[in-house]
Amino acid sequence: MSGAHPSSMAADPHSGGPQIAATLPARQVHKGLRLVALFEAVKGTLGLAVAIGALLLSQRDLQQFAESIVYGLRLDPAAHYTSLFIREASLVTPRDLGRVAAGLMAYALFRFGESFGLWRGYAWAEWLAVVSGAIYIPFELGSIFRRFTWFKLSVLGLNILIVVYVALILTRSRPKEPLPAPGNIGPPAGGNV
């Protein structure tokens, strides 16, 4: 009894002495769920990297930066897309980049939180993964219908696979407890609450 941690000890209501409280077994985390957690962490890391890049770019003259990219890649600055790139870069303000960076940092925090929860096997993170993944499916389908590419189809397939996999884990790991009979709602008769 001396090796038990004090927080795991509770008073026995019948004997008046301490008793080791029963601990619940840790919920088993599926290996596939950990893979999804790593995938979400990679998305968060990419979002954070782009946010940092946007903050760094907000300190520079973007038109000059765009021109240096065009000249560095030996592109024709008079060509349609390169001139469009330079012109659009000149319209972006540091404030715009700050907003983009803030949004991307919020996205990264969201993904890191989801990743942590999935890694630990928390049900709230599984629900979050299903809902946040399912939200993208209509947009991905619309993008495929507008212009089909194998890459877009692969992204859609991966997203559907993740949503279905995590949803199956959620439905299979939930305890199956019967609902109380209509007249039996509340504390047991004669029992203390």
C-alpha positions in Angstrom: 0.0 0.0 0.0 2.9 2.3 0.6 3.9 2.3 -3.1 0.5 3.7 -4.2 0.4 7.3 -5.3 -1.7 9.4 -2.9 -3.9 10.7 -5.7 -4.9 7.1 -6.5 -6.1 6.4 -3.0 -9.7 7.0 -1.9 -11.5 6.4 1.4 -13.4 3.1 1.5 -17.0 4.1 2.6 -17.5 0.8 4.3 -14.2 0.3 6.3 -13.2 3.9 6.8 -9.7 3.1 5.6 -7.9 4.0 2.4 -8.5 2.0 -0.7 -6.7 2.1 -4.1 -9.2 3.4 -6.7 -9.7 1.3 -9.8 -8.0 2.9 -12.8 -9.6 2.8 -16.2 -7.5 1.2 -18.9 -6.0 3.6 -21.3 -7.9 3.8 -24.6 -6.0 2.0 -27.3 -4.9 4.3 -30.1 -5.0 2.8 -33.5 -1.8 3.0 -35.6 -3.7 4.4 -38.5 -5.0 7.2 -36.3 -1.4 8.1 -35.4 -0.7 8.2 -39.1 -3.6 10.6 -39.6 -2.2 12.7 -36.7 1.2 12.9 -38.4 -0.5 14.0 -41.6 -2.3 16.7 -39.7 0.9 17.8 -38.1 2.6 18.1 -41.5 -0.3 20.3 -42.7 0.1 22.4 -39.6 3.8 22.7 -40.2 3.3 23.7 -43.8 0.8 26.3 -42.8 3.2 27.7 -40.2 6.0 27.8 -42.7 3.9 29.7 -45.2 2.8 32.1 -42.4 6.4 32.8 -41.5 7.2 33.3 -45.1 4.3 35.8 -45.4 5.6 37.7 -42.4 9.1 37.8 -43.8 7.8 39.0 -47.2 5.8 41.8 -45.5 9.1 43.5 -44.7 10.1 43.7 -48.4 9.1 45.5 -51.5 7.0 42.8 -53.2 7.2 44.2 -56.7 11.0 44.3 -56.5 11.0 40.7 -55.0 8.7 39.5 -57.8 11.0 41.0 -60.4 14.0 39.4 -58.8 12.3 36.0 -59.0 11.4 36.6 -62.7 15.0 37.6 -63.6 16.5 34.9 -61.4 14.5 32.3 -63.3 15.4 33.9 -66.6 11.8 34.5 -67.5 10.6 37.1 -70.0 9.2 40.0 -67.9 7.1 41.1 -70.9 5.3 37.7 -71.2 1.6 37.7 -70.1 1.9 35.6 -66.9 5.1 37.0 -65.7 3.9 40.6 -66.1 0.7 39.7 -64.4 2.7 38.2 -61.5 4.7 41.3 -61.1 1.7 43.6 -61.3 -0.3 41.5 -58.8 2.7 41.5 -56.4 2.8 45.3 -56.5 -0.8 45.4 -55.2 -0.2 43.3 -52.1 0.3 45.4 -49.0 2.1 44.4 -45.8 -1.2 44.5 -44.0 -2.6 42.0 -46.5 0.3 39.7 -45.8 -0.1 40.1 -42.0 -3.8 39.0 -42.4 -2.7 36.0 -44.4 0.0 35.1 -41.8 -2.5 35.4 -39.0 -5.0 33.2 -40.8 -2.3 30.6 -41.5 -1.1 30.6 -37.9 -4.7 30.0 -36.7 -4.9 27.2 -39.3 -1.6 25.7 -38.0 -2.7 25.9 -34.4 -5.9 24.1 -35.3 -4.1 21.4 -37.1 -1.5 21.0 -34.3 -4.3 20.7 -31.8 -6.2 18.1 -33.9 -2.9 16.2 -34.4 -2.2 16.1 -30.6 -5.7 14.9 -29.9 -5.6 12.2 -32.6 -2.2 11.1 -31.3 -3.6 10.7 -27.8 -6.8 9.0 -29.1 -9.2 11.7 -27.8 -12.7 11.3 -29.2 -13.1 15.1 -29.6 -10.2 15.1 -32.0 -11.7 12.2 -34.0 -14.9 14.1 -34.3 -12.9 17.2 -35.3 -11.1 15.2 -38.0 -14.3 13.8 -39.5 -16.0 17.1 -39.6 -13.1 19.2 -40.8 -12.2 16.6 -43.4 -15.8 16.2 -44.7 -16.2 20.0 -45.1 -13.6 19.9 -47.9 -15.3 17.1 -49.9 -17.9 19.2 -51.8 -15.2 21.8 -52.7 -12.9 19.1 -53.9 -15.6 17.5 -56.0 -16.5 20.9 -57.5 -12.8 21.5 -58.4 -12.6 18.1 -60.1 -15.8 18.8 -62.2 -14.4 22.2 -63.2 -11.1 20.8 -64.4 -10.1 17.2 -63.8 -6.6 16.3 -62.8 -5.3 13.1 -61.3 -3.8 15.1 -58.4 -7.2 16.5 -57.5 -8.7 13.1 -57.6 -5.9 11.7 -55.4 -6.5 14.5 -52.8 -10.2 13.8 -52.8 -9.6 10.0 -52.5 -7.2 10.5 -49.6 -9.6 12.9 -47.8 -12.5 10.5 -48.2 -10.3 7.6 -47.0 -9.3 9.6 -43.8 -12.9 10.7 -43.1 -14.3 7.2 -43.5 -11.5 5.6 -41.5 -11.8 8.0 -38.5 -15.6 7.7 -38.6 -15.4 3.9 -38.4 -13.0 4.2 -35.4 -15.5 6.5 -33.7 -18.5 4.2 -34.3 -16.7 1.1 -33.3 -15.0 2.4 -30.2 -18.1 3.9 -28.6 -19.5 1.9 -25.7 -22.8 0.3 -26.3 -24.9 1.3 -23.3 -28.7 0.7 -23.4 -30.8 3.8 -22.9 -32.8 3.9 -19.6 -36.4 2.9 -19.7 -38.8 6.0 -19.9 -39.8 5.7 -16.2 -36.3 5.0 -14.9 -34.6 8.4 -15.5 -32.9 9.8 -12.5 -31.1 8.5 -9.4 -32.0 5.0 -8.1 -34.9 4.7 -5.7 -33.7 5.0 -2.1 -30.1 5.6 -3.1 -28.0 8.6 -2.2 -26.8 10.8 -5.0 
